[in-house]
Amino acid sequence: MNRDELLKALYEETLVGNAPRVLELTDEGLAGGLSPEELLFESLIPSLEEVGARFERGDFFVPEMLIAGKAMAGALEVLRPLLAETGVESVGTFVMGTVKGDVHDIGKNLVNIMLEGAGFHVIDLGVQVAPERFVAAIEEHRPDIVGFSAFLTTTMPMFKANINALEKAGLRDQVIVMVGGAPVTQEYADAVGADGYASDASAAVARAKELLGRRRAAALA
């Protein structure tokens, strides 16, 4: 298989979520002299962007997104340390967690994979994350964005509790706050004072980039 054939195959196998083949092709590509950047930016990311586009059109559903995301996650496990060695610059740092009282993480994990694929450095705090843990993580990692995920209507009020904790710690103005999860709406995000909301993983990446770009442009103005 030549370079173009391998990149095309990696794109297509990621699209259909064939995790074992994605891993094989990633290893083959590296062994054949392709750089981690080529594999990521010419196959894996475009493939996941196509997954997001198909989801938005209604051609793909959550299971297809999850399968493709997991296939890409396997390749990222191999590429991440190599990318770190080559000093590929991160788009930004994103601290993510499911709020206190909530143990759902499938949606959060998919967003993390998509963010990593788009070049973000993601720090995942897991599930049942209390406000003080978010505060501590922001103080430690100084992220550009913090994401609060909630799957239950009963845990959505934790968004406001988390934002209040950030305000109390004097951190609110230092970080972009994004919220999401199955029951969350733009109206609710606005009501709790979040900076951004996304309805799915693909939209979360686009919104994160948009908010970060806007903040950086304002800082330069």
N, C-alpha and C positions, 0 to 999 in steps of 0.2 A: 504494500500500500504506500503510495507516495504521500507527500505532505498534505496536499489539498484533499485527497481521498480520506485520509485519517481525520482531518479537521471536520469534514462533512459527516463522516460516520459518527464522530463524537457528538456533533450537534444533533443528529437524528436519534441516536440512542438515548441522549439526555432527554430529548423531547418526549419519547415514549416511556421514559423512566426505567430503562434496562440497566439497573445498578451494576451487576457483575460486568457487563460489557463496557460500561462507562469507565469502570476502574481499569479494566484490561487495556482499553484504548488510551487512557491517561498514562499508564505505565509504558505502553508501546511508544507513545509520542515522546515521552521523556527519554526513553532508551534510544530513540531515533534522532535525538538532537533537537527536538522542539523545546522551546523555553516554556516555563510555567505561565508566563504572560501570554504567549501565543495561544496556548490551550484555553486559558481563562477568557481572554478578550475576543478571541476569534471563533470559539465554539460554545463554551459553557454559558457565558453571560448572554450572548445572542439567543441561545436556545431557551434559556429561562425567560428572557424578554418575550419570546414568541409564545411560551406557555402563558405568560401574563396577558398577552394580547388575545389569545384564544379564549382565556377565561372571561375577559371583558366582553368578548363577542358572544359568549354563551356556547362556544364550541367545546370548551373544557369545563370541568367542574372541580370541586375541591379535591376529590380523590386523585384526579390526574395531576393537579398541582402538587399534591403531597408526594406522589410517586416520583415525579420529575425532580422535585426539591430534594428528596432523599438520595436520588441517583447523583445529583450534583454534590450533595454533602459528602458522599464517599470520595469523590474526586478532590474536593476541597481539603479533606483530611491529608491527602498526599501532597497537594500543592501548597498548602498554607505555610509549612516550615520553609519550603523552597522560595516562596514569594518573600518571606521575611528576610531570608539571606540576601536576596537581590535588592532589597530595600525599596520595593514597590510602595509608593506613597499611598496611605489610606485616605479615602474620601473624607472620613471623619470618624469620631468614636461615638458609639451608641450603647448606652446602658439599658438593658431590657429586663422586665420581670412581670410575672403574673401577680396581681395584688393579693394582699392578705385575705385569707378566707376562701381563696379560689385555687384549685389544683389543676385546672385545665391548661395544657401547654402545647397542644397540636398546632393551633393557629400561631401562637408565639414562636414556636420552633420553625415554622415555615417562613415567617417574616424574617427571623434571624438568618436563615439560609439565603433568602433573597437579598437581604442587606449585605451579607458577606460576599455574595456573588457580585454585587454592585460596587464592592470596594470599601465597604465600611468595616471598621474594627468593632466587633460586637462583644460586649461583656454581658453574659446571660446570668442573671441572679436566680433563675429558676422560678418556682411557684411559692405561693404563700409568703410573698415578700412584704414585710412590715415597712411602714414609712421610714423608720429609723435606719433600716438597711439600705433603702434607696438613698437617703441622705449620706450615709457613710460611703456608699459606692461613688456618689458624685464627688464627694470631698477627696476620695482616693484617686479616682481615674480622670477627673475633670473632663467628662464627655461633652460633646457638642449637643447631643440629644439624649433625653431619657424617655423610655416608652413604658406606659402602664397598660397591661392587658387584663381584661375581665371577661369572663364567659357568662357569668350569672348576673341577673339584675340585682340580686342582693349584695353583690360585692362591688358594683359600680360606684357607690358612694365613697369607696376608698380612693378614687381619683382625687376627690376634693381633699380628703384627709392627707394624701401624699403631697398635694400642692401646698396645703397649709403648712406641712412639715418643712417643705423647701423654703417657704417664705420665712418661717420662724428661724431657720438656720442661715438665712441671708443668702440663699443660693438660687432663688427663683429667677432672677434676672440673668444668671450666668449660664442657663441651660434651656434649650428648647424642649417643651413638654408635648409629647404625642400620646394619644390614647386610642385604643381599639378593642375589638372583641365583638362577638356575635350580636349582643343586644345593644351595642353602643351606636349612637347616631351623631351626626354633626351638631344637632341642636344640643344634645347632652354635653358634648365636648365643649361647646361654646359656654354653656351654663356653668361648668365647673372651672372654666378659665384656662383650658388647654390651648396650646398654640396650633395644634394640628390633630386631624383625625383621618383615618383611612379605613375603608370598608373591607379591604382584602390585602393580601401580602404584596401584590403587584403595585397597588395604589400606595401602599405604605412606603415603598422605596421611592417612588416618584415624588411623593409629598415630602419625605425626609430631605431629598436632594433640593427640592424647591425652597423649603424653609431654611435650610443651611445656606444656600446660595444667597437668599434674601438677607439673612443676618450678616454674612460676610461682606456683601455689597454695602450694607448700611454702615458697617464698621469702617469701611474704606472711604465712605463719603465725608 
